[in-house]
Amino acid sequence: MNGMVVNKVEAPLSLSYFFGLGINPGDMDNVQDFYLVPSGYITLFAILIGLPALLAYRVSLSKKK
């Protein structure tokens, strides 16, 4: 790779960085790639699917009363 050393380092990363929200220009210097680990996918699923489902269920229960 043209004399460059590539190190793979596991580090916690906020989901907001994955979506591109709140990133400062210098935060991602020298970062080539990042990906979600299984716990990140679970959190993403809970936020995108679970939370709206719970809210819809709660609204439907309140309309039945």
C-alpha positions as CSV (number, residue, x, y, z in Angstrom):
1,M,0.0,0.0,0.0
2,N,2.6,2.5,-1.0
3,G,4.6,2.1,2.2
4,M,1.6,3.0,4.5
5,V,1.0,1.0,7.6
6,V,-2.7,0.0,8.1
7,N,-3.8,-0.7,11.7
8,K,-7.2,-2.1,12.5
9,V,-8.5,-0.7,15.8
10,E,-11.8,-1.4,17.4
11,A,-13.2,1.7,19.1
12,P,-16.7,2.8,20.2
13,L,-18.4,4.9,17.6
14,S,-21.6,6.8,18.0
15,L,-24.5,5.9,15.7
16,S,-24.7,9.6,14.8
17,Y,-21.3,9.3,13.2
18,F,-22.6,6.3,11.2
19,F,-25.4,8.5,9.9
20,G,-23.1,11.5,9.4
21,L,-24.7,13.7,12.1
22,G,-22.5,15.8,14.4
23,I,-19.2,14.9,12.8
24,N,-16.4,17.5,13.3
25,P,-14.1,17.6,10.3
26,G,-11.1,16.5,12.3
27,D,-12.8,13.6,14.1
28,M,-12.4,11.2,11.2
29,D,-8.8,12.0,10.2
30,N,-6.9,8.9,9.1
31,V,-10.0,6.7,9.2
32,Q,-10.5,4.7,6.0
33,D,-13.6,2.7,6.9
34,F,-15.9,1.9,9.7
35,Y,-18.8,-0.5,10.2
36,L,-21.4,-1.5,12.7
37,V,-20.8,-4.5,15.0
38,P,-23.7,-6.8,16.0
39,S,-24.6,-4.7,19.1
40,G,-24.8,-1.6,16.8
41,Y,-27.2,-3.4,14.5
42,I,-29.4,-4.3,17.5
43,T,-29.4,-0.7,18.7
44,L,-30.2,0.6,15.2
45,F,-33.1,-1.9,14.9
46,A,-34.4,-0.9,18.3
47,I,-34.4,2.8,17.3
48,L,-35.7,2.5,13.8
49,I,-38.3,-0.3,14.2
50,G,-38.8,-0.9,17.9
51,L,-39.5,2.7,19.1
52,P,-42.0,3.5,16.3
53,A,-43.7,0.2,16.9
54,L,-44.1,0.8,20.6
55,L,-45.5,4.3,19.9
56,A,-48.0,3.0,17.4
57,Y,-49.1,0.3,19.8
58,R,-49.5,2.8,22.6
59,V,-51.6,5.1,20.4
60,S,-53.8,2.2,19.2
61,L,-54.4,1.2,22.9
62,S,-55.4,4.7,23.8
63,K,-57.9,4.9,20.9
64,K,-59.6,1.7,22.1
65,K,-60.5,3.3,25.5
